[in-house]
Amino acid sequence: MRTRVWAMVFTFCLLAGSLAAQSPQLSKLVKQYVRVNSPGVVLAHVRVIDGTGGTTLEDRNVVIQDGKVIAIEKGADVSSSGGITVMDLRGYSIIPGIVGMHDHLFYIAQPDLKADWSSEDPLLLPQMTFSAPRLYLAGGVTTMRTTGSVEPYADLNLKRDIDSGALPGPHMDVTGPYLEGATSIFIQMPHLKDAEDARQTVGFWADRGVTSFKAYMNITRDELKAAIEAAHKRGLKVTGHLCSVSYPEAAELGIDDLEHGFFVNTQMDPDKKPDMCSESQGLFTLQHMTPGSTEAKRLIDLLETSRGHHLDSARF
């Protein structure tokens, strides 16, 4: 428990320093969430877990200047002076700020949800612009990628206000609206008409500041190819929560990242048809592509050799 609590404090110290460096006048709202607001901070006599898998460092002083760790020194008694705030944290542990690679600013709402898990349409994705940034920050996340947006204007405006010190939250890399095909289980998803629509969508949102795109379950191969090409021309990346396009197909098209590990790969599903999501949505493939099998080895080799590809296992 102490490790987690002081990971949170470390996060808030970093927030204060980075915001102070960008905007000396933090808003009254942000100041409520900042415990230390000085250019220099020393976390004294702490246990350091650096996240690399290396040896835990006991009794260290962590020196932070303008939001960045500049030194990790042997533990020593020091006093606050000259704009340096010292926090004596004997008996506590700290970790670096977490980089969240799959962090949504919404969650699923199932209207009229019953005990048998049935619900009524439409399936909704309520935006959490207020609570999500605060919850991520409280959990130790100092940088996050939204990985699909249902309110991209709200997300971009939120990023602007966090960066300026007007609102609390992690540094945000905003993903564009979902690149979804002609149908979707979510009523708030935009629907691509064709490859040209995918190309224009990527260009429109790239112009407005998003840094990546996420393809969704019913996108076609032609639409995905057009989106990838348009994004790569701007130096941006495309990830995917797929179904209609299998993992080998997506890798061949040049996708940069795949979400949810192998859970939504449909390549072995018996009812899989081109550009259509299968009934099991990849569950059959997951159950039948055993580790070490010829199919699994071939897929892994393809993913490893595909240019710019990174396999990312994440939540929804």
C-alpha positions, 0 to 999 in steps of 0.5 A, a space after each residue: 500500500 505504501 508503494 502505491 500511495 507514494 507513487 501517487 505523491 511522486 506523480 503529483 510532485 512531477 505534475 507540479 514541477 512540469 506545470 510550473 515550468 510551462 505556466 507559473 500561474 497554475 489555476 486555482 483548480 489545479 492547485 487543489 491537486 498539487 501538494 508541492 509547487 516549487 521548482 526543486 523537490 527532494 524526496 529524501 530517504 526513499 526506496 526507489 523501484 525504477 521499473 527496469 527490473 534492476 535492484 531496488 535502491 534503498 535509502 535514496 534521495 531523489 532530486 527533481 528539478 522543473 519536473 524532471 528527475 536529475 539525480 538519485 543520490 545516497 540518502 541524507 538529511 537535507 533542509 528545504 531552502 532556496 526554492 527547494 522543498 524536501 519531503 522526508 519519506 522514510 519507510 516509503 517507496 516510489 516508482 516513476 510516473 506510469 506511461 499508459 498506452 491504452 487509456 480511454 476517456 470514456 467507459 461502456 454504459 449498457 442501458 437497462 442492464 439486468 441481472 442476466 446481463 441483457 440490456 437495451 440498445 443503443 450501447 453507449 460510451 459516456 465521456 468522462 472528461 472530468 473524472 478520467 484524467 484525475 483518476 489516471 493521475 491518482 493511479 500514477 499515470 503521468 503520460 497517457 495515450 487515449 487509443 480511440 476517441 468518441 469526443 475528439 474535440 473534447 479530448 484535444 481541448 482537455 489536452 490543451 487545458 492540462 498543458 496550460 495548467 488550467 486543468 489537472 491530468 496527465 500529459 495526453 497523446 490524443 488518438 483520433 475518432 475510431 476508424 470504424 466500418 459500415 456497422 458498429 455495436 456502438 452508436 457513437 462510432 463514426 462509419 467510414 464509407 470507403 477508402 477515400 473517406 478513411 484517407 480524408 478522416 485521417 488528414 482532417 484529424 491530423 491537421 487538428 493535432 491527434 497523434 495516432 489513429 485506431 482502427 476498429 472491428 468492422 473496418 475493411 482492408 481497403 479502408 485500413 490500407 488507406 488510413 495507414 498510408 495517410 497516417 504514415 505520410 504524416 509520421 503518425 501511427 495506426 493501431 487496431 482493435 480488429 475483427 473484420 481484418 485478421 492480424 496477418 492481413 493487418 501486418 501486411 498492410 503495415 499497421 503499427 500496433 495491435 491491441 488486446 494481444 491475440 484475443 481479437 485475431 480472427 484468422 482461424 475462425 471457421 466462418 471468417 469472410 473477407 472484410 467481415 467480423 466472424 461470429 466468435 470475434 477471434 475466440 475460436 482462433 484464440 482457443 485453437 492457435 496453441 503456443 508453439 503451433 505452426 500457425 502461431 510461429 508463422 504469425 509471430 514471425 510475421 509480426 516481428 518482421 513487419 515494419 514498425 509493428 509493436 504488439 500491445 496487450 491491453 484492456 478494452 
